[in-house]
Every structure is written in structure tokens, then in C-alpha cells.
Amino acid sequence: MKISETKTLHLPILVEQDEDNIYIVSCPVFKGCHSYGSTIDEALSNIKEVIDMCIEEEKEKNIGINRFVGFREIQVSLKSAAV
């Protein structure tokens, strides 16, 4: 009998909401790993599927995944006419 080992990844997810109240989710560990949903739960469910595809693609390329370092915030001044 073959025993398979399951590895759990803890991945960062960025959640945004657009002007139409759609939730947009991204996983910065994988290039181009984005999805969306009308609720946060739907968006998170969708991003899990995209992450699975990204993992399979990385396995085929035989390269490692990016290492998540963290989020930073920067301050940018806007001209009043631009807002």
C-alpha cells in the first residue's frame, strides 16, 4: 500500500473590491494568480482552484514557487484635481 504525504501551504491572499462590489482576489506567490466572486467566500473558493492550477504548472516547469516576503504600504501625494 502506498501512503501519500499531504503538504499544507499557507499562502497570502490579497482581497480587493471593485466599483461593482465584485471581490477580486490574488495570490502574489504565483504570477498571474487572480480570480473574483460576488462574495468573499465565492472569490476564495475560486482562487483555490486557480492556485491548484498554478501549483500544477510550477510542477511541470520544475521550478520553485516565489517566497512571500510581506506587504508594504507607501504614501503617495495626489493633486486635488486628480481625485
VOMARDO-659207 format. One record per residue (C-alpha): y, z, x; residue number from 1. Coordinates in Angstrom, 2 decimals. Layout:
<<Y Z X> NUM>,
...
% end
This chain:
<<0.00 0.00 0.00> 1>,
<<3.44 -0.95 1.32> 2>,
<<6.19 1.64 0.98> 3>,
<<9.70 0.24 0.78> 4>,
<<12.62 2.22 2.08> 5>,
<<15.77 2.18 -0.03> 6>,
<<19.09 2.50 1.75> 7>,
<<22.19 3.56 -0.14> 8>,
<<25.57 2.13 0.80> 9>,
<<28.77 3.89 -0.14> 10>,
<<31.33 1.11 -0.45> 11>,
<<35.07 1.29 -1.14> 12>,
<<36.30 -0.47 -4.27> 13>,
<<39.92 -1.38 -4.91> 14>,
<<40.85 -1.38 -8.62> 15>,
<<43.95 -3.12 -9.97> 16>,
<<45.14 -4.03 -13.45> 17>,
<<46.95 -7.31 -14.11> 18>,
<<49.66 -8.13 -16.65> 19>,
<<47.00 -8.93 -19.29> 20>,
<<45.36 -5.48 -18.82> 21>,
<<42.33 -7.02 -17.09> 22>,
<<40.81 -4.84 -14.35> 23>,
<<40.41 -6.64 -11.04> 24>,
<<38.05 -5.05 -8.51> 25>,
<<37.50 -5.88 -4.86> 26>,
<<35.21 -4.61 -2.13> 27>,
<<37.11 -5.01 1.17> 28>,
<<33.90 -4.68 3.20> 29>,
<<32.90 -8.22 2.19> 30>,
<<35.18 -11.24 2.48> 31>,
<<35.83 -12.77 -0.97> 32>,
<<34.09 -9.96 -2.86> 33>,
<<36.07 -9.76 -6.11> 34>,
<<35.34 -9.51 -9.82> 35>,
<<37.00 -8.42 -13.04> 36>,
<<36.41 -6.99 -16.51> 37>,
<<38.21 -5.96 -19.66> 38>,
<<37.31 -2.31 -18.93> 39>,
<<36.86 -0.45 -15.66> 40>,
<<33.16 0.05 -16.41> 41>,
<<32.68 -3.66 -17.04> 42>,
<<34.57 -4.55 -13.85> 43>,
<<32.48 -2.09 -11.79> 44>,
<<29.26 -3.44 -13.25> 45>,
<<30.38 -6.97 -12.38> 46>,
<<31.37 -6.06 -8.81> 47>,
<<27.91 -4.56 -8.23> 48>,
<<26.40 -7.98 -8.94> 49>,
<<28.87 -9.65 -6.57> 50>,
<<28.14 -7.05 -3.87> 51>,
<<24.41 -7.79 -4.20> 52>,
<<25.16 -11.48 -3.64> 53>,
<<27.36 -10.67 -0.64> 54>,
<<24.63 -8.50 0.89> 55>,
<<22.06 -11.28 0.49> 56>,
<<24.47 -13.77 2.06> 57>,
<<25.06 -11.44 5.02> 58>,
<<21.29 -11.07 5.49> 59>,
<<20.91 -14.86 5.59> 60>,
<<23.69 -15.17 8.16> 61>,
<<22.11 -12.31 10.14> 62>,
<<25.45 -10.64 10.80> 63>,
<<26.53 -7.10 10.06> 64>,
<<28.93 -6.03 7.38> 65>,
<<32.52 -5.05 8.16> 66>,
<<33.20 -1.41 8.85> 67>,
<<35.62 0.12 6.34> 68>,
<<38.44 1.93 8.12> 69>,
<<40.70 3.03 5.28> 70>,
<<43.66 2.20 3.08> 71>,
<<47.25 2.47 4.20> 72>,
<<50.49 2.33 2.30> 73>,
<<53.64 0.77 3.68> 74>,
<<57.19 0.93 2.42> 75>,
<<58.99 -2.35 1.71> 76>,
<<62.60 -2.62 0.58> 77>,
<<63.29 -5.05 -2.26> 78>,
<<66.60 -6.63 -3.03> 79>,
<<67.69 -5.73 -6.58> 80>,
<<67.70 -9.44 -7.61> 81>,
<<64.02 -9.78 -6.61> 82>,
<<62.79 -7.08 -9.02> 83>,
% end
